[in-house]
Amino acid sequence: TAGKNAFLTGTYCVLVPFISYLASGERLTRYNVGAAFMCLAGIGLVALDSFSMNFGDLLTLGGAVFFALQIAAAAKFGRDMDVNVLTFWMFLGVGALSTEPLPAPGDFTPQIVGVLAFLTLGCTCVGLFMQNIGLAHVPSSTGSLLLSLESPFGVLFSVLLGGEQLTARLVAG
């Protein structure tokens, strides 16, 4: 479900402090570790149904690992590097690794061009740029906790707009 995916994606929040510690020696505090385990407990409440995982769940967790690596890298290199340059290389990497096939030339309507422009510029380029500016000014573990608000909002919108059932377990998570 959309809510389960949102919370599984949020596992990057647990990984970032440890990756940052290994990659750049960023200090782990008891608050980082405590918040990471609280996040993990919430993810477990929402995502684990009888401790079963499917292929989509594993793909989402793999994406969370790469997102954690990206956050740790942005926090480490964003302090010493021009954020514009960092964002350019990330944007180029996203473009090069995107594997969605392009629509046929006849399918490019103004609506599709507008959607592609919004996703490319608004969601990817501007989103990465603003994230990189923020990560350059806070510890990566703090940044990942702030970014993890995506998970509860993902669940909220999956309930409000996607018709997902709101359960006590979902609320507790």
C-alpha positions in Angstrom: 0.0 0.0 0.0 1.0 3.6 -0.3 1.3 4.0 3.5 3.4 0.9 3.8 5.7 2.2 1.0 6.0 5.6 2.7 7.1 4.1 6.0 9.5 1.6 4.4 11.1 4.4 2.5 11.5 6.1 5.9 14.1 3.5 6.9 16.7 5.8 5.5 16.2 7.8 8.6 17.6 4.9 10.6 20.5 4.3 8.3 21.8 7.9 7.8 23.5 8.4 11.2 25.4 5.2 10.9 26.4 5.8 7.3 27.6 9.3 8.2 29.5 7.9 11.1 31.3 5.4 8.9 31.8 7.7 5.9 32.8 10.9 7.6 33.2 10.3 11.3 30.1 12.4 12.2 29.4 11.8 15.8 26.6 9.5 16.9 24.6 10.9 19.8 22.2 9.0 22.0 19.4 11.2 20.5 20.4 10.1 17.0 20.4 6.4 18.0 17.2 6.7 20.0 15.4 8.5 17.2 16.6 6.0 14.7 15.2 3.1 16.8 11.9 4.9 17.4 11.7 5.4 13.7 12.5 1.7 13.2 9.7 0.7 15.7 7.2 2.9 13.9 8.2 1.4 10.5 7.8 -2.0 11.9 4.3 -1.3 13.3 3.2 0.0 9.9 5.0 -2.2 7.5 5.4 -5.6 8.9 2.3 -7.7 8.6 3.0 -11.0 10.3 6.7 -10.4 9.5 6.2 -11.0 5.8 7.9 -9.0 3.1 7.2 -9.1 -0.6 9.4 -8.1 -3.6 8.1 -4.6 -3.7 8.9 -4.1 0.0 12.5 -5.2 -0.7 12.8 -2.8 -3.7 11.6 0.0 -1.5 14.1 -0.9 1.2 16.9 -0.9 -1.4 15.8 2.5 -2.5 15.9 3.7 1.1 19.5 2.5 1.4 20.5 4.5 -1.7 18.6 7.5 -0.4 20.5 7.3 2.9 23.7 7.2 1.0 22.7 10.3 -1.0 21.7 12.2 2.2 25.0 11.3 3.9 27.0 12.3 0.8 25.1 15.6 0.4 25.7 16.5 4.1 29.4 15.6 3.8 30.2 17.2 0.5 27.7 20.0 0.7 29.6 21.8 3.4 32.8 22.2 1.3 31.3 22.2 -2.2 29.2 24.6 -4.2 25.6 23.4 -3.7 24.8 24.3 -7.3 27.5 21.9 -8.5 26.5 19.2 -6.2 22.9 19.4 -7.3 23.9 19.5 -10.9 25.8 16.2 -10.6 23.0 14.6 -8.6 20.4 15.7 -11.2 22.6 14.3 -13.9 22.9 11.0 -12.1 19.1 10.8 -11.6 18.7 11.5 -15.3 21.3 8.9 -16.4 19.9 6.2 -14.1 16.2 6.8 -15.0 15.0 3.8 -17.0 11.4 4.8 -17.9 10.8 4.6 -21.6 10.0 7.9 -23.3 6.5 8.2 -24.8 6.2 7.9 -28.5 6.8 11.2 -30.4 3.1 11.4 -31.2 2.1 11.1 -27.5 3.8 14.4 -26.5 0.8 16.5 -25.8 1.1 19.8 -24.0 -0.3 18.1 -20.9 2.5 15.4 -21.0 5.2 18.0 -21.6 3.9 20.0 -18.7 3.8 17.0 -16.4 7.4 16.0 -17.4 8.6 19.6 -16.9 7.0 19.7 -13.5 8.4 16.4 -12.4 11.9 17.2 -13.8 12.2 20.8 -12.6 9.9 21.1 -9.7 10.2 17.7 -8.0 13.7 16.6 -8.9 15.9 19.6 -9.5 14.3 22.2 -7.1 13.7 19.5 -4.5 17.3 18.2 -4.7 18.6 21.8 -4.6 16.6 22.8 -1.5 17.5 19.5 0.2 21.2 20.0 -0.5 21.1 23.6 0.8 19.5 22.3 4.1 21.8 19.4 4.4 24.9 21.6 4.1 23.8 23.5 7.3 22.7 20.7 9.6 24.1 17.4 10.7 23.0 14.6 8.3 21.2 12.7 11.1 19.1 15.9 11.9 18.4 16.3 8.2 17.3 12.7 7.8 14.9 13.1 10.7 13.4 16.2 9.2 13.1 14.5 5.8 11.5 11.5 7.4 8.3 13.5 7.9 7.6 12.3 4.4 6.6 9.0 5.9 3.7 10.2 8.1 2.5 12.5 5.4 2.6 9.7 2.9 0.4 7.6 5.2 -1.9 10.6 5.9 -2.4 11.2 2.1 -2.8 7.5 1.4 -5.7 7.5 3.9 -7.2 10.8 2.7 -6.8 10.4 -1.0 -6.0 6.7 -1.6 -8.7 5.1 0.5 -6.3 3.2 2.8 -7.9 2.1 6.0 -6.7 4.0 9.1 -6.0 1.4 11.8 -4.8 1.7 15.4 -1.5 0.0 14.3 -1.0 2.6 11.5 -1.6 5.4 14.0 0.8 3.9 16.5 3.4 3.5 13.8 
